[in-house]
Amino acid sequence: MGQLSPRALHVLRQTSNFVAAAGLALALGMIATAVRAQQVTTDGTIIRNVTLISSERPAPLLHADVLIRDGRITKIGTRLTVAQGIRQIDGTGQFLIPGLVDSHVHPGHSAALDDDAIAAHPELWAAYRAQVPRAYFAFGFTSIVDLDLLPTDQAWFEGTPVHPRFYSCGPGIKVAGGYMAFDVPPSSSPNFPNLIYEPQEAKSWPANLNSANYTADHAVARAADAGAVCVKAFVEPGFGMFHWPYMHTETLQNIRAAATARHLILMVHANGVDSWRSALNAHADVIAHGLWVWSGDPDNAVPPESARELIEAAARAHVHVQPTMQTVAGERAIFNPGLLDDPRLAFALPSSVITYLRSPDGVKARVTVADEYSKASPPPGFEPLFNAAIKRTQATFKIMLQDHVPLIFGSDTPGVDGFGNPPGLNGRMELQDWADAGAPLALILRAATLDNAKTLGLSRELGSIEVGKRADLLLLRENPLVNVSAYDSIDAVFSDGKYIARESLRPNN
């Protein structure tokens, strides 16, 4: 090779420098790409080889892999290939279902302690409140809907370290002097109810309030301003035993129009023949209770023709119903404290609260409630009426199943005084009530997941295991399409894709 000219040497040096620079740039680019890939792939979880059960599917998907990133489901398949760094969870032999939705709860109410106990033992109240959100998770409820929001409840609930997704109907709409608004505090009170003026109950209206400020539009606006996804109106003449001021059909129809204008679901508290008829005449979207109040012999549990006709009408109109069977059945704890021996209660209530309920003070409080109920009840007395009410809820629920009424799952936790409706566990017992009354297991799962989400307008986010939806999931050891006891076999809860071992949800963990 001959000697290179000065110009040739210059070109060679430039070329060498370019190649070196290009090589360095390529190397740096490869490193950056590797770093970015590592950052992406480590932010995720894959559940492997699980049986996926979700109500939109015609059949379970066997040996499924479910990939989760950024709190959402990003891929579903079998034998998915993912980069290293993804967290791997072996689902072999287990079942993956959507997180359950309880669309009828009151988490701010006490399901264990009465007012005297709360005043005397603030430490028990604090322990109870700390466990409430965790208890819903422990029994598989990854989303709840508060149907009568109290001013501070959402901030408290969402301020706890571990909590389900929270929705509400805002403050429920009530009639002054009636159910849930017997004594109306001053309008400056934080607990002032969301009132509506009812012309047919004008005698109960507080003289210091201007009725023009309490129209249907105002009441629905107050719910909407609280971030509601629904509106709840109370139509309760007195559970067949009392005579209270109540919301009449025309007023409920005005609420229907105001809710529709704001694109909100209308849910109506109704449990009797008259209140169900009013809810249907107002074209309610959801009747937020079963049917167990009608005239005649109070000890007779056979539904009259009027009840059967209303159930058939609800089916024809496609009005959804929350049977809330447990809200009645839970009252048996007033007379029979056997629930205290249920080992599942240890996930719902702190041990200190259970100890109190077993103590002489706790027993005295329970007996006092039972005595008050008995004194207030007409003949034949509260306990026979209570037993008849349980039978009535079961009988009308079976008719709803036969007539194919669209059912959605709600437990009304806590629905009554006493400890008979504990958070989370009450929902589990409601699932059992449905199964014991003959509801197909596939219907139960769908009512507590996809149908709840669809009815409340939340199905773009919740209710099924589909790509793009929130990764709110339950990992079970047993198949919920085979036995309702599978809901006792929760191994882990996923909330926004975050893995939560069920055992970690015990009180004080």
C-alpha positions in Angstrom: 0.0 0.0 0.0 1.5 3.4 -1.0 1.8 6.4 1.2 -1.5 8.4 1.7 -1.7 12.0 0.8 -2.4 14.6 3.5 -6.0 15.0 2.2 -6.5 11.2 2.3 -5.2 11.1 5.9 -7.6 13.9 6.9 -10.6 12.0 5.4 -9.5 8.8 7.1 -9.3 10.5 10.5 -12.7 12.1 10.0 -14.2 8.8 9.0 -12.6 7.1 12.1 -14.0 9.8 14.4 -17.4 9.4 12.8 -17.4 5.6 13.2 -16.3 5.9 16.8 -18.9 8.5 17.6 -21.6 6.5 15.9 -20.5 3.4 17.8 -20.7 5.3 21.0 -24.1 6.8 20.2 -25.3 3.3 19.3 -24.0 1.9 22.5 -25.5 4.7 24.6 -28.8 4.2 22.7 -28.9 0.5 23.4 -28.2 1.2 27.1 -31.0 3.8 27.3 -33.4 1.4 25.6 -32.5 -1.3 28.0 -33.1 1.1 31.0 -36.4 2.2 29.6 -37.4 -1.4 29.0 -36.5 -2.3 32.5 -38.5 0.6 33.9 -41.6 -0.5 31.9 -41.4 -4.2 32.5 -40.8 -4.0 36.2 -44.0 -2.0 36.7 -46.4 -4.8 36.3 -47.8 -8.1 37.5 -48.9 -11.2 35.7 -51.2 -13.8 37.2 -50.3 -17.2 35.5 -52.3 -20.3 34.8 -55.5 -19.3 36.6 -59.1 -20.2 35.8 -60.6 -16.8 34.8 -64.3 -16.5 35.6 -66.1 -13.3 34.5 -69.7 -12.8 33.7 -69.3 -11.4 30.2 -67.7 -14.7 29.1 -69.9 -17.7 28.0 -67.5 -20.0 29.9 -64.5 -19.8 32.2 -61.1 -19.3 30.5 -58.8 -22.1 31.6 -55.0 -21.7 32.1 -55.4 -18.0 31.7 -52.6 -15.4 32.1 -53.7 -11.9 33.1 -51.2 -9.0 32.7 -51.6 -5.9 34.9 -49.9 -2.6 34.4 -50.6 0.9 35.9 -53.6 -0.5 37.8 -55.3 -1.8 34.7 -55.7 -5.1 32.9 -53.5 -4.8 29.8 -53.5 -8.3 28.3 -55.4 -11.6 28.7 -54.4 -14.9 27.1 -52.7 -18.2 27.7 -48.9 -18.6 27.9 -48.3 -14.9 27.5 -44.7 -13.9 26.9 -43.5 -10.9 29.0 -40.2 -9.4 29.6 -38.1 -10.1 32.7 -38.9 -8.0 35.7 -42.7 -8.6 35.7 -44.0 -9.8 39.0 -45.2 -13.4 38.6 -48.1 -14.8 40.6 -48.8 -18.5 40.2 -52.6 -19.1 39.9 -52.4 -22.8 39.3 -55.5 -24.5 40.8 -57.1 -21.1 41.7 -59.9 -19.0 40.3 -59.8 -15.3 39.3 -63.0 -13.3 39.4 -63.8 -9.5 39.3 -63.8 -7.7 42.6 -67.3 -7.6 44.2 -69.4 -4.5 44.3 -71.7 -3.8 47.2 -74.1 -1.2 45.9 -75.9 -0.5 49.2 -73.8 0.4 52.2 -73.7 2.9 55.0 -70.0 2.7 56.1 -70.2 5.6 58.5 -72.9 4.0 60.7 -71.9 1.7 63.5 -72.5 -2.0 63.1 -71.2 -2.9 66.5 -71.4 -0.1 69.1 -74.3 1.9 70.3 -74.1 5.6 71.1 -73.4 5.0 74.8 -70.5 2.6 74.1 -69.0 5.0 71.6 -69.1 7.8 74.2 -67.7 5.6 77.0 -65.1 3.8 74.9 -63.7 6.1 72.2 -60.8 3.7 71.7 -63.2 1.0 70.6 -64.8 3.3 68.1 -61.4 4.3 66.7 -60.5 0.6 66.4 -63.8 -0.2 64.7 -63.5 2.7 62.2 -60.0 1.7 61.3 -61.1 -1.8 60.4 -64.3 -1.0 58.4 -62.6 -0.4 55.0 -60.3 -3.4 55.5 -63.3 -5.6 56.4 -64.9 -4.8 53.0 -61.7 -5.9 51.2 -61.4 -9.0 53.4 -64.7 -10.3 52.1 -64.0 -9.4 48.5 -65.8 -6.1 48.1 -63.4 -3.9 46.1 -66.0 -1.2 45.4 -68.9 0.1 47.6 -71.7 2.6 47.1 -72.8 4.7 50.0 -76.6 5.3 49.6 -76.9 8.1 52.2 -73.6 10.0 52.4 -72.8 11.8 55.6 -70.7 14.9 55.3 -67.4 13.5 56.5 -67.7 9.9 55.6 -66.0 9.8 52.2 -63.0 11.8 53.4 -62.6 9.5 56.4 -63.0 6.3 54.3 -60.7 7.4 51.5 -58.2 8.7 54.0 -57.5 5.3 55.4 -54.4 3.5 54.2 -56.2 0.6 52.6 -59.7 1.0 51.3 -62.1 -0.1 48.5 -63.2 2.2 45.7 -65.9 4.5 47.0 -69.0 5.8 45.2 -72.1 7.4 46.6 -75.6 8.6 45.9 -74.8 11.7 47.9 -77.0 12.6 50.9 -80.3 10.7 50.6 -83.5 12.7 50.1 -85.9 12.6 53.0 -89.1 14.1 54.3 -89.0 16.2 57.4 -90.4 14.3 60.4 -90.1 11.0 58.5 -87.7 8.1 58.4 -84.1 9.1 58.9 -85.2 12.7 59.5 -87.4 12.4 62.6 -85.7 15.3 64.4 -84.4 18.0 62.0 -81.4 19.8 63.5 -80.7 23.4 62.8 -79.8 24.1 59.1 -76.3 25.1 60.3 -75.7 21.6 61.6 -73.3 19.4 59.6 -75.8 16.5 59.9 -78.7 18.5 58.5 -80.5 16.1 56.2 -81.2 16.5 52.4 -84.8 17.5 52.8 -87.5 17.8 50.2 -90.8 19.6 50.8 -93.7 17.2 50.6 -97.0 19.1 50.2 -99.1 16.2 51.5 -97.1 16.2 54.7 -97.0 20.0 55.2 -97.9 19.7 58.9 -94.5 18.1 59.6 -92.5 20.9 57.8 -90.3 23.0 60.1 -91.7 26.5 60.3 -88.2 28.1 60.1 -87.4 26.6 56.6 -88.5 28.2 53.3 -90.0 25.4 51.3 -89.0 27.1 48.1 -85.4 26.0 48.8 -86.3 22.4 49.2 -87.7 21.4 45.8 -86.7 18.2 43.9 -84.2 20.2 41.8 -82.5 21.5 45.0 -82.4 18.0 46.6 -80.9 16.4 43.5 -78.4 19.2 43.1 -77.2 18.6 46.7 -76.6 15.0 45.8 -74.8 15.9 42.5 -72.7 18.5 44.3 -71.4 15.7 46.5 -70.1 13.8 43.5 -72.9 11.3 43.4 -73.3 8.6 40.7 -76.9 8.1 41.8 -79.7 9.7 43.9 -81.6 7.9 46.7 -85.0 8.9 47.8 -86.6 7.5 51.0 -90.3 6.3 50.7 -91.0 4.8 54.1 -94.5 5.2 55.7 -93.4 3.2 58.8 -92.5 -0.5 58.0 -96.1 -1.5 58.4 -96.0 -0.7 62.2 -95.9 3.1 62.4 -97.4 6.1 60.7 -94.7 8.5 59.7 -94.7 11.4 57.2 -93.4 10.0 53.9 -92.7 11.0 50.3 -95.7 10.6 48.0 -95.7 9.6 44.3 -95.9 13.0 42.7 -92.9 14.3 44.7 -90.9 11.1 43.8 -91.8 11.7 40.1 -90.3 15.2 40.4 -87.1 13.7 41.8 -87.1 11.3 38.8 -87.3 14.2 36.4 -84.5 16.1 38.2 -82.3 13.1 38.4 -82.8 12.3 34.7 -81.8 15.9 33.8 -78.5 15.3 35.6 -78.0 11.8 34.1 -78.2 10.3 37.6 -79.6 6.9 38.5 -82.7 7.0 40.8 -82.7 4.5 43.7 -85.7 4.4 45.9 -85.8 3.0 49.5 -89.0 1.0 49.4 -89.9 -2.3 51.1 -93.7 -2.4 51.1 -96.5 -2.8 48.6 -97.4 0.9 48.7 -93.8 2.2 48.5 -93.0 -0.3 45.7 -96.0 0.9 43.7 -94.8 4.5 44.2 -91.3 3.6 43.0 -92.6 1.9 39.9 -95.0 4.7 39.1 -92.1 7.1 39.3 -90.0 4.9 37.0 -87.2 4.3 39.5 -84.1 2.7 38.1 -83.5 0.6 41.3 -85.7 -0.4 44.2 -83.2 -0.5 47.1 -84.8 -3.2 49.1 -86.8 -6.4 48.9 -90.5 -6.6 49.5 -91.8 -7.7 52.9 -94.4 -5.2 54.2 -98.1 -5.6 53.3 -101.4 -5.3 55.2 -103.2 -8.2 56.8 -102.1 -10.8 59.4 -98.6 -9.6 60.3 -97.6 -13.2 61.1 -98.6 -14.4 57.6 -95.6 -14.8 55.3 -97.5 -15.7 52.1 -97.2 -12.8 49.7 -100.6 -11.4 48.6 -101.6 -11.0 45.0 -100.7 -7.3 45.2 -97.1 -8.1 46.0 -96.9 -10.7 43.2 -98.3 -8.2 40.7 -95.7 -5.6 41.7 -92.9 -8.0 41.3 -94.2 -9.0 37.9 -94.5 -5.2 37.0 -90.9 -4.7 38.1 -89.8 -7.5 35.8 -91.7 -6.0 32.9 -90.4 -2.5 33.4 -86.8 -3.9 33.9 -86.5 -2.1 37.3 -83.5 -3.4 39.2 -84.0 -4.6 42.7 -81.6 -5.0 45.7 -83.3 -7.7 47.8 -81.3 -6.8 51.0 -82.4 -10.0 52.7 -79.7 -9.8 55.3 -80.8 -6.3 56.6 -83.8 -8.1 58.1 -82.1 -11.4 58.9 -79.3 -9.5 60.7 -81.7 -8.4 63.4 -81.7 -12.0 64.8 -78.4 -11.1 66.6 -80.5 -9.0 69.0 -82.1 -12.2 70.3 -79.4 -14.7 69.3 -75.8 -13.6 69.6 -74.5 -16.7 67.9 -72.8 -14.5 65.3 -70.1 -13.8 68.0 -68.9 -17.4 67.6 -68.5 -17.1 63.8 -64.7 -17.2 63.1 -65.2 -15.0 60.1 -66.2 -12.1 62.5 -62.5 -11.8 63.3 -61.9 -10.2 59.9 -64.9 -7.8 60.4 -64.4 -6.5 63.9 -61.3 -5.9 66.1 -60.9 -8.4 68.9 -61.3 -5.6 71.4 -64.8 -4.8 70.0 -65.8 -8.5 70.0 -64.6 -8.7 73.7 -66.8 -5.7 74.5 -69.8 -7.3 72.9 -69.3 -10.4 75.0 -68.9 -8.4 78.2 -71.7 -7.6 80.7 -71.9 -4.0 79.3 -72.2 -5.4 75.7 -74.9 -7.9 76.7 -76.8 -5.2 78.5 -76.8 -3.0 75.4 -78.1 -5.8 73.3 -80.9 -6.7 75.7 -81.8 -3.0 75.9 -82.2 -2.7 72.1 -84.3 -5.9 72.1 -86.6 -4.5 74.9 -87.0 -1.1 73.0 -87.9 -2.9 69.8 -90.4 -5.1 71.7 -92.1 -2.1 73.4 -92.4 -0.2 70.2 -93.9 -3.1 68.2 -97.6 -3.8 67.9 -99.0 -7.2 68.6 -98.0 -10.0 68.4 -94.6 -8.3 69.4 -91.3 -7.7 67.7 -89.8 -11.2 67.7 -92.8 -12.8 65.9 -93.0 -9.9 63.4 -89.3 -10.2 62.8 -89.5 -13.9 62.1 -92.3 -13.3 59.7 -90.4 -10.6 58.0 -87.5 -12.9 57.3 -89.9 -15.5 55.8 -91.5 -12.7 53.7 -88.1 -11.6 52.3 -87.4 -15.2 51.3 -90.8 -15.7 49.7 -90.8 -12.6 47.6 -87.2 -13.1 46.6 -88.1 -16.5 45.2 -90.9 -14.9 43.2 -88.4 -12.3 41.8 -86.2 -15.2 40.7 -89.2 -16.9 39.0 -90.2 -13.7 37.2 -86.7 -12.8 36.2 -86.6 -9.5 37.9 -83.2 -7.9 37.2 -81.3 -8.2 40.6 -78.3 -6.3 41.7 -76.3 -7.0 44.9 -76.6 -4.7 47.9 -76.4 -5.6 51.6 -77.6 -2.4 53.3 -74.6 -2.7 55.7 -75.3 -1.9 58.5 -79.0 -1.9 58.1 -80.2 -2.2 61.7 -79.1 -1.6 65.3 -76.8 -4.0 67.0 -73.9 -6.0 65.6 -75.9 -8.3 63.3 -74.7 -6.5 60.1 -70.9 -6.2 60.4 -68.9 -4.6 57.6 -67.9 -7.0 54.9 -69.2 -10.1 56.6 -72.8 -8.9 56.2 -72.3 -8.9 52.4 -70.9 -12.4 52.6 -74.0 -13.5 54.5 -76.2 -11.7 51.9 -74.5 -13.9 49.3 -75.4 -16.9 51.4 -79.0 -15.8 51.7 -79.4 -15.6 47.9 -77.9 -19.1 47.5 -80.1 -20.6 50.3 -83.2 -19.1 48.6 -82.3 -20.8 45.3 -80.4 -18.1 43.3 -78.1 -19.7 40.7 -74.5 -19.2 41.5 -73.8 -17.6 38.1 -76.6 -15.1 38.8 -75.1 -14.2 42.2 -71.7 -13.5 40.7 -73.1 -11.4 37.9 -75.4 -9.4 40.3 -72.4 -8.6 42.5 -70.1 -7.7 39.6 -71.1 -6.8 36.1 -74.8 -6.1 36.6 -74.0 -3.8 39.5 -71.4 -1.9 37.4 -73.8 -1.7 34.4 -76.7 -0.4 36.4 -74.7 2.3 38.1 -73.0 3.4 34.9 -69.6 2.1 36.0 -69.0 -0.8 33.6 -66.3 1.0 31.7 -64.2 0.7 34.8 -65.5 -2.2 36.9 -67.5 -5.4 36.9 -65.6 -7.8 34.6 -62.1 -9.0 33.7 -61.4 -7.2 30.4 -58.5 -5.4 28.9 -58.6 -1.7 29.8 -60.6 -2.1 33.0 -59.4 -1.5 36.5 -57.5 -4.5 38.0 -59.9 -5.0 40.9 -59.8 -8.7 41.3 -60.2 -11.6 43.7 -58.0 -14.8 43.7 -60.0 -17.7 45.2 -59.0 -21.2 46.1 -62.5 -22.5 45.2 -64.9 -22.1 42.3 -67.8 -19.7 43.0 -69.8 -21.3 40.2 -69.7 -24.6 42.1 -70.4 -23.5 45.7 -71.2 -20.2 47.4 -68.6 -21.2 50.1 -66.0 -20.2 47.5 -66.4 -16.6 48.8 -64.8 -17.8 52.0 -61.7 -19.0 50.1 -60.3 -15.6 49.1 -56.5 -15.9 49.0 -55.8 -12.3 47.8 -57.4 -9.1 46.7 -56.1 -6.9 43.9 -57.1 -3.2 44.1 -55.8 -1.1 41.2 -53.5 -4.0 40.5 -52.0 -3.9 44.0 -51.7 -7.4 45.6 -53.2 -7.6 49.1 -53.0 -10.9 50.9 -56.2 -11.5 52.7 -54.5 -12.5 55.9 -53.0 -9.0 56.0 -56.5 -7.6 56.4 -57.1 -8.9 59.8 -57.5 -6.2 62.5 -54.1 -4.8 63.8 -52.1 -6.3 60.8 
